[in-house]
Amino acid sequence: MFRFFNDKITQFVLFLSFSSLFPAIATRTPAVPLTEITVDIQNIRFLDAGKGSHVTGMAELKKYFQRFGYLSIPENNFTNLFDQEFESALLVFQKKLGLSTTGKLDYDTMKVISSPRCGVSDKTKAHSIHVTKHYAYFYGKPRWSKSSPMKLSYAFSPYKIIDYVSLSDIKTVFRRAFSRWSSVIPVDFTEVEDYSSADIKIGFYKGDHGDGESFDGVLGVLAHAFSPENGRFHLDAAETWAVDFSVEKSKVAVDLESVATHEIGHVLGLAHSSDKNAIMYPSLSPRTKKVDLNIDDVDGIQALYGSNPNFSYNPLLESDISSSWGIMNIERRSAIIALMVILFSLCL
């Protein structure tokens, strides 16, 4: 009986040891949307369309590509023809967003197009975006140039705010979002009351709000922010913003913390990434929580500002460092080691 028990303990210890040594097979909780984005009925007509196709509504689809920096032709010249220029724009779009470069409006491409996203342009021209690895910068690699140690202030508009989420909850969400970035770069963020003097000005706006980047209602464009040292950070007030999906049951609810973390990346100088796991990837499905910085995000922002001297990450982590299974795995490994010690002592 004891021999059987002893063998089982040994097998269990070996299993735990093996799983802790090979993190790639460890349990990981990805940011999986509770509401799956599919190609909606309106867009089914575009599926698998390729060069030479005539599709009703193609002219409207071209406006999407123009808005996000892939087409430069005047809007009044848009037709329903899938022409050479649109194919070229589509290939760049697919490459930029980490999709298969088929040159056709395949399912995966239409799924991304149908997803809610950030309103900041993906501009793909070489003179507009400097691309390194998956992460990208705005033209000229702008960054905040305050003296070290750098401190940036932020404030919420007293007039452009939503009333169905408490201000306290909103502030807590933003505090966490800012802290993620400050944990990897030597920049401190401080909330201030004086909106007019803050470096970063946050507000919720509807439709045309005077900055040349109109919001479009529920879903579609969720938010946008401007590159350094502008500091404007706008969220679409028409969205159903959520800080807790167990409380907010709407199928079109958008996680405020996820969007805040993304837009802060723009405020600091990062453009959109082609890495789908990165915070700086432009799209986000409803009811999805994606708040953890990916190594691509970290590499990009540290190239602009340097590393927080207190920051370190395990080089074995290939996807993200904020949690996913990064920080959680450190705790898990400690627990495994302690458990192994106890089990080995029982075997003696």
C-alpha positions in Angstrom: 0.0 0.0 0.0 2.8 2.4 0.9 4.8 1.4 -2.2 1.7 2.2 -4.4 1.2 5.6 -2.6 4.9 6.3 -2.9 5.0 5.6 -6.7 1.9 7.8 -7.2 3.6 10.7 -5.3 6.8 10.2 -7.4 4.8 10.3 -10.6 2.9 13.4 -9.5 6.1 15.2 -8.6 7.7 14.3 -11.9 4.6 15.6 -13.7 4.8 18.9 -11.8 8.5 19.2 -12.4 8.0 18.6 -16.1 5.2 21.1 -16.4 7.2 23.8 -14.6 10.2 23.3 -16.8 8.3 23.5 -20.0 6.1 26.6 -19.9 4.8 26.2 -23.4 2.5 23.4 -22.3 1.4 25.1 -19.1 -2.2 26.2 -18.7 -2.7 29.7 -20.1 -5.9 31.8 -20.0 -6.0 33.8 -23.3 -8.2 36.9 -23.9 -11.1 35.0 -25.5 -14.1 37.0 -26.4 -17.4 36.0 -24.8 -19.2 37.4 -27.9 -17.6 36.0 -31.1 -17.4 38.5 -33.9 -18.5 37.0 -37.2 -19.0 38.4 -40.6 -22.4 40.1 -40.4 -25.2 39.7 -42.9 -24.4 43.1 -44.5 -20.9 42.0 -45.3 -21.5 38.4 -46.5 -21.8 39.7 -50.0 -18.1 40.6 -49.9 -16.9 37.2 -48.9 -14.2 35.8 -51.3 -14.5 38.8 -53.7 -11.4 39.3 -55.7 -10.0 41.6 -58.3 -12.4 42.2 -61.2 -15.5 41.6 -59.0 -18.4 44.1 -59.0 -20.0 44.1 -55.5 -22.8 46.4 -54.4 -21.4 48.4 -51.4 -17.7 48.1 -52.4 -17.5 51.9 -52.6 -18.5 52.1 -48.9 -15.9 49.5 -48.0 -13.3 51.6 -49.8 -14.2 54.4 -47.4 -13.1 52.2 -44.5 -9.8 51.5 -46.2 -9.4 55.2 -46.9 -10.1 56.2 -43.3 -7.5 53.9 -41.9 -4.8 54.9 -44.3 -4.8 52.2 -47.0 -6.4 54.2 -49.9 -5.5 57.7 -50.9 -7.8 58.3 -53.8 -10.6 60.9 -53.3 -13.8 59.5 -51.9 -15.9 60.8 -54.9 -13.9 58.4 -57.2 -14.9 55.3 -55.3 -16.8 52.7 -57.4 -18.1 49.2 -56.7 -15.3 47.6 -58.7 -12.7 45.5 -57.0 -9.9 47.2 -58.9 -6.1 46.9 -58.9 -5.7 49.8 -56.4 -8.1 48.2 -54.0 -6.3 44.8 -54.3 -3.0 46.5 -53.5 -4.5 48.3 -50.5 -6.1 45.0 -49.3 -2.7 43.2 -49.5 -1.1 45.9 -47.3 -4.0 45.7 -44.9 -3.7 41.9 -44.6 0.0 42.1 -44.0 -0.3 44.9 -41.5 -2.9 43.1 -39.4 -1.2 39.7 -39.4 -3.6 38.1 -41.9 -2.9 35.7 -44.8 -2.1 37.9 -47.8 -4.6 36.4 -50.2 -5.6 39.6 -51.9 -9.2 38.5 -51.5 -11.9 39.4 -49.0 -11.7 36.1 -47.3 -13.5 35.2 -44.0 -10.7 36.1 -41.7 -10.2 39.5 -43.4 -13.9 40.3 -43.3 -14.0 39.3 -39.7 -11.3 41.9 -38.8 -13.1 44.5 -40.9 -16.3 43.8 -39.1 -14.7 44.1 -35.6 -14.9 47.2 -33.5 -11.5 49.0 -33.5 -9.4 52.0 -32.6 -9.9 55.1 -34.7 -6.2 55.8 -35.1 -5.1 55.4 -38.7 -2.9 52.4 -39.6 -1.1 54.4 -42.3 1.1 52.1 -44.1 3.2 54.4 -46.3 6.9 54.2 -45.5 7.1 57.9 -44.7 4.1 57.8 -42.4 4.9 54.8 -40.1 8.3 53.5 -39.0 7.8 49.7 -38.5 10.2 47.6 -36.5 9.3 43.9 -35.8 5.5 44.0 -35.2 5.3 47.3 -33.3 5.2 50.6 -35.1 5.7 54.3 -34.4 4.2 57.5 -35.8 6.1 59.4 -38.4 9.2 60.9 -36.7 9.0 58.6 -33.7 7.5 61.4 -31.5 7.8 60.9 -27.7 7.3 63.0 -24.6 10.5 65.0 -24.0 10.1 66.0 -20.4 13.1 65.9 -18.1 14.0 62.8 -16.2 12.4 61.4 -14.0 9.5 61.9 -16.4 6.1 62.7 -14.9 3.0 63.0 -17.0 -0.3 64.3 -15.6 -3.8 63.3 -16.8 -7.3 64.5 -16.1 -10.9 63.7 -17.0 -13.1 66.3 -18.7 -15.6 67.5 -16.1 -18.2 67.8 -18.9 -17.5 65.0 -21.3 -18.0 62.0 -19.0 -20.5 59.0 -18.9 -22.9 58.7 -16.0 -23.8 55.0 -15.9 -20.3 54.0 -14.7 -19.2 55.7 -11.5 -16.4 58.2 -11.7 -14.6 56.2 -9.0 -14.7 53.1 -11.1 -13.5 54.9 -14.2 -10.6 56.4 -12.3 -9.6 53.0 -10.9 -9.6 51.5 -14.4 -7.4 54.2 -15.8 -5.1 54.1 -12.8 -4.5 50.4 -13.6 -4.1 51.0 -17.3 -1.5 53.8 -16.7 0.4 51.6 -14.2 0.9 48.9 -16.8 2.9 51.2 -18.9 4.7 52.8 -16.0 5.8 49.4 -14.8 7.9 48.9 -18.0 9.2 52.4 -18.7 10.6 55.2 -16.4 7.5 57.4 -16.7 5.1 58.2 -13.8 1.5 59.1 -14.4 -0.4 61.3 -11.9 -4.1 62.2 -12.0 -4.8 65.9 -11.5 -8.0 67.9 -11.1 -7.1 70.8 -13.5 -8.2 69.5 -16.9 -6.9 72.5 -18.8 -3.3 72.1 -17.6 -3.0 68.2 -17.7 -0.6 66.6 -20.2 -3.2 64.0 -21.1 -6.9 65.0 -21.4 -9.5 62.3 -21.3 -13.1 62.6 -22.3 -16.1 60.8 -23.8 -17.5 62.3 -27.0 -20.2 61.6 -29.6 -20.1 62.0 -33.3 -18.3 65.0 -34.8 -16.6 66.6 -31.8 -14.3 69.0 -33.5 -11.0 67.1 -33.9 -11.5 65.9 -37.5 -12.0 62.3 -36.3 -15.8 61.8 -35.9 -17.2 58.9 -33.9 -19.7 56.6 -35.6 -22.1 55.3 -32.9 -22.3 51.9 -31.3 -19.2 49.7 -32.1 -17.3 50.6 -35.2 -14.7 53.1 -33.9 -14.3 52.8 -30.2 -11.8 55.5 -29.3 -8.8 57.4 -30.6 -5.8 59.2 -29.1 -3.2 61.5 -30.6 0.6 61.0 -30.7 3.0 62.9 -28.4 2.9 65.6 -27.2 -0.7 66.3 -28.1 -2.3 64.4 -25.2 -5.9 64.3 -26.4 -7.6 60.9 -25.6 -11.2 60.5 -26.7 -13.6 57.7 -26.2 -16.9 57.2 -28.1 -19.7 58.0 -25.6 -22.2 56.0 -27.7 -20.5 52.7 -26.7 -21.7 50.7 -23.7 -18.6 50.9 -21.6 -18.0 48.2 -19.0 -15.7 47.8 -16.0 -17.2 44.4 -15.0 -18.9 42.1 -17.5 -20.7 40.2 -14.6 -22.6 43.5 -14.0 -22.9 44.8 -17.6 -24.7 42.2 -19.6 -25.0 44.0 -22.9 -23.8 42.0 -25.9 -22.2 45.1 -27.3 -20.4 46.1 -24.1 -16.8 47.2 -24.5 -14.2 46.8 -21.8 -13.0 50.2 -20.7 -9.7 49.1 -19.3 -8.7 47.3 -22.5 -9.4 50.3 -24.6 -7.7 52.7 -22.1 -4.6 50.6 -22.1 -4.4 50.6 -25.9 -5.0 54.3 -26.3 -2.3 55.1 -23.7 0.1 53.4 -26.0 -0.8 55.9 -28.7 -0.5 58.8 -26.3 3.0 57.6 -25.6 4.0 57.2 -29.2 3.2 53.7 -30.4 1.2 53.1 -33.6 -0.6 49.9 -34.3 1.0 46.5 -34.1 0.5 43.6 -36.5 0.8 41.1 -33.6 -2.8 40.0 -32.8 -1.8 39.3 -29.2 -0.4 42.8 -28.7 -2.3 45.5 -26.8 -1.5 47.8 -29.8 -3.4 45.6 -32.3 -6.2 47.8 -33.6 -9.3 45.7 -33.1 -11.2 44.5 -30.0 -14.3 42.3 -30.0 -17.2 43.2 -27.7 -17.1 41.6 -24.2 -13.4 41.0 -24.5 -10.9 41.8 -21.8 -7.4 42.3 -23.2 -5.3 44.4 -20.7 -1.9 42.7 -20.5 1.1 44.1 -22.3 2.7 41.8 -24.8 6.5 41.5 -25.3 6.0 43.3 -28.6 4.3 46.3 -26.8 7.1 46.3 -24.2 9.9 46.2 -26.8 8.3 49.0 -28.7 7.7 51.4 -25.8 11.1 50.7 -24.2 12.8 51.6 -27.5 11.2 55.1 -27.1 11.7 55.6 -23.3 14.1 53.0 -22.0 13.3 50.4 -19.4 11.9 51.0 -15.9 14.9 50.0 -13.7 12.6 47.8 -11.6 11.3 45.9 -14.7 12.4 42.4 -15.7 10.7 39.6 -17.5 11.4 35.9 -18.1 12.9 35.5 -21.7 10.9 32.2 -22.0 7.7 34.1 -22.2 6.9 34.5 -25.8 3.5 36.2 -25.8 2.9 38.7 -22.9 4.4 39.8 -19.6 1.6 41.4 -17.6 -0.3 38.2 -16.8 -1.6 35.8 -19.4 0.5 33.4 -17.7 3.5 35.5 -17.0 3.1 36.9 -13.5 0.7 34.2 -12.5 3.2 31.6 -13.6 5.9 33.0 -11.2 3.4 32.4 -8.3 2.5 29.0 -9.7 6.2 27.9 -9.9 6.8 29.0 -6.3 3.8 27.0 -5.2 5.0 24.0 -7.2 8.5 24.1 -5.6 6.9 24.3 -2.1 4.6 21.4 -2.9 7.5 19.4 -4.3 9.5 19.9 -1.1 6.6 18.6 1.0 6.0 15.6 -1.3 9.6 14.6 -1.4 9.8 14.8 2.4 6.8 12.4 2.6 8.6 10.0 0.3 11.7 9.8 2.7 
